[in-house]
Amino acid sequence: MKKCKIILLDPLASGKGLFKHRHFLRDWRGSYNVADIAFPPLDLMYAAAYLRKFDIDVQIIEASIKHMPHKEVVRDIQKTAPDFVFIPTTYFSLDDDKYLACLIRNCNKTIKIIFGGPLVTYNPSLVLSDNTADFVALGELELPLLNIIKGNFSQNIAHKKNRKVVSGQRCLLDLYDLPIPARDLTDTQAYKYAIFNRKNPSTVMTISRGCPHSMCKFCPSKLYTLGEMRYRREDSIFEEINEIVFKYKIGDIFFRDQVFTADRQLVYKICEYLIKNEIDISWRATTRVDLVDKELLVLMRRAGCYQLSFGFESASQQILDINEKGIRVEQSIKAAQWTKEAGIEILGLFMTGMLGDTKENIGQLSRFALDLDVDYVSINDYLLFPGTQVFEEYVKDKSITLPIRLMKQKGLSPVLKFYLRPKYLMRQLTNIRSKEELCFFIKSGINIFLSEL
């Protein structure tokens, strides 16, 4: 019997900036990376490994990292003649992804097209009503992709039935059943960066899915995780780390967990494993300021952690409370202090135009970042992402005041105020190790500058 064949795409998105493309984060974030970094398609690798357990023929096309235009992707699909093609879309790339789907349809009308991502998980009609897609994978990919291939449309899938869009019941995969991602289907040596990471090539992995807080009004993560926190098996995590280091010769890991230190005991065991077995790996992660402590941070540094991203969001306690962030400014200050004392870099994540924000609050962000002594900042606009709590509140009550106009205020943005300091620029330039890093530094700087205009 012929094996069912599916292609999982990581598309290269067209952009309006200087470099005419963007590398999107095609996972639960559904966002873009201002620094123009293409991460390995982790969700696709996990899904591919899971599907192969059921004897399904899977291929991943890494168009993003390989800078493959849509027409080249379509030529590859024509040669392979799959039964299904999966396209993960984002909040910002839907039109471009729909155009890609149209090109695929025109080349082979028998191929069934599946869309996924937070935007279409929230509103499957965006691609089903106009027949752009045959199916939408709701949330995490493993279960819906398998169900679509098997013809079981009752769970985690949206499709058209009698000309109406219907969505199946949502359920979550037990992460103990999650295999090690199929890195053999990707070019692991292609992911080399000249920003943040200490070694090349670099990769991404996770030890968990979900967030223990899941209450922030601006975060779309619950679309994927349904507000639940789940963890992988320890032995599976250790096996994946060993595969990354010894099989693929990768020296740098970005843990893409929403909250890496949500389970302190698990992180402790991972660090002890790395130290005890003298595994030479550099790594970074993202977490919350209320889920770190001095002892854990020191251990993480010993185990190879060189950078942590914290969602500080705002310098105002009132704004944090209005947006249900669930942290206190004092915790941000303490976490930053402990992290720097442990010798770990900080990427500070902030927002402008949050519910309740004022021009004065936004003006304090760059000063707050300096006071926290962060090494890098990412200051994002507070946007109404469909599926977030603030979006739902705004849909129900249009009288809610959103200080979006403050994000377009005249004058130098908090991001540029932070990065254009002469002392900071000189420090970064003196740390550049190669011509490649210099080019990347300039390119990233231009992207950041353009995004702030």
Buried (B, 14 or more C-beta within 10 A) or exposed (E): EEEBBBBBBBBBBBBEEEEEBBBBBBBBBBBBBBBBBBBBBBBBBBBBBBBBEEEBBBBBBBBBBBEBBBEBBBEBBEEBEBBBBBBBBBBBBBEBBBBBBBEBBEBBEEBBBBBBBBBBBBBBBBBBBEEBBBBBBBBBBBBBBBBBBEEBBEBBBBBBEEEEBBBBEBBBBEBEEBBBBBBEBBEBEEBBBBBBBBBBBBBBBBBBBBBBBBBBBBBBBBBBBBBEBBBBEEEBBBEBBBBBBEEBEBBBBBBBBBBBBBBEEBBBBBBEBBEEEEBEBBBBBBBBBBBBEBEBBBBBBBBBBBBBBBBBBBBBBEBBBBBBBBBBBEBBBBBBEBBBEBEBBBBBBBBBBBBBBBEEBBBBBBEBBBEBEBBBBBBBEBBBBBBBBBBBEBEEEEEEEBBBEBBEBEEEBBBBBBBEEEEBEEEBEEEBEEEEBEEBBEBBBBBBBBBBE
